[in-house]
Amino acid sequence: QVQLVESGGGLVQAGGSLRLSCAASEGFFNAMAWYRQALGKERELVASIANSGATNYADSVRGRFTLSKDDAKNTVYLHMSSLKPEDTAVYYCNTNRIIAPGITYHGDYWGQGTQVTVSS
């Protein structure tokens, strides 16, 4: 079963940086989004990239987080800098279309989540 695989979370001090990665277990995707969910809070949209490549960011992360794609690796990255304790959350990648050889998967695909903890 096709799935999204994330990596890159961890513990970092305030002001530090981390890079999260998201890739499909097979194939690739174009449009996708990163969400995060802090303990006791609802899941919120952090950043997204459209099929056109246009990106959008939540106000709380704009200027600090950046999305990038490596088409050769079929991977999307979330570069996070100037991290704050309030960025602490589990981060999830999400897409609704994965294109693999001979088949296109449509659905609501989520990564397993990766913990980001920012200490003050």
C-alpha positions in Angstrom: 0.0 0.0 0.0 1.4 3.4 -1.0 2.2 5.6 1.9 4.1 8.8 2.8 7.3 8.5 4.8 8.6 11.4 6.9 11.9 12.0 8.6 14.0 14.7 10.1 12.3 15.7 13.4 14.2 16.0 16.6 15.1 18.2 19.5 16.6 21.6 18.9 17.2 24.8 20.9 15.2 27.9 20.2 16.8 29.8 17.3 18.0 26.5 15.7 17.0 24.8 12.4 15.7 21.5 11.3 14.8 20.0 7.9 11.9 17.6 7.5 11.5 15.3 4.6 8.5 13.7 3.0 8.5 11.1 0.3 6.1 8.5 -1.1 6.9 4.8 -0.7 6.6 4.6 -4.5 6.2 7.3 -7.1 6.0 11.0 -6.5 3.6 13.7 -5.7 3.4 17.4 -6.8 0.9 19.1 -4.5 1.2 18.5 -0.8 1.0 20.1 2.5 2.7 20.1 5.9 0.5 20.2 9.0 1.4 20.2 12.7 -0.4 19.3 15.9 0.8 20.4 19.2 -0.3 18.6 22.4 -3.8 19.5 23.3 -4.4 21.5 20.1 -6.0 21.0 16.8 -4.0 20.1 13.7 -3.1 23.2 11.7 -1.8 23.8 8.2 1.8 25.0 8.2 2.8 25.2 4.5 1.6 23.9 1.2 2.8 23.6 -2.4 0.5 23.4 -5.4 0.9 21.5 -8.6 2.1 24.8 -10.1 4.9 25.0 -7.6 3.3 27.9 -5.8 3.8 27.8 -2.0 1.8 29.1 0.8 2.7 29.5 4.5 0.8 30.1 7.7 1.4 33.5 9.1 3.1 32.0 12.2 5.9 30.5 10.1 6.2 32.8 7.1 9.7 34.0 6.7 11.1 31.2 8.9 9.9 28.0 7.1 10.5 27.2 3.4 9.3 24.4 1.2 11.5 22.9 -1.4 11.3 19.9 -3.8 13.9 17.6 -5.0 12.4 16.0 -8.1 15.3 13.6 -8.6 14.6 12.2 -5.1 10.8 12.6 -5.3 11.1 14.3 -1.9 9.6 17.5 -0.5 11.5 19.3 2.3 10.3 21.7 5.0 13.2 23.8 6.0 12.6 25.3 9.5 14.8 28.0 10.9 14.6 30.5 13.8 12.6 27.8 15.6 10.6 28.8 18.6 9.2 26.7 21.5 5.7 27.3 20.1 6.8 25.3 17.0 6.9 22.2 19.1 4.5 19.7 17.6 4.2 16.5 15.6 4.5 17.4 12.0 2.7 15.5 9.2 2.9 15.6 5.5 -0.3 15.2 3.4 -1.2 14.7 -0.2 -4.2 13.5 -2.1 -2.5 12.2 -5.2 0.5 10.0 -5.7 1.8 9.2 -9.2 3.5 5.9 -9.6 4.5 3.9 -12.7 1.3 2.7 -14.4 -1.0 4.0 -11.6 -2.1 7.1 -9.9 -3.3 6.8 -6.3 -6.1 9.2 -5.2 -6.9 9.5 -1.5 -6.1 11.3 1.7 -2.5 10.2 2.4 -0.7 11.2 5.6 2.7 10.5 6.9 3.3 8.8 10.2 4.3 12.1 11.9 7.6 13.3 13.1 8.1 15.0 16.5 9.8 18.5 16.5 10.7 19.8 20.0 12.1 23.2 20.5 13.6 24.0 23.9 13.8 27.5 25.3 
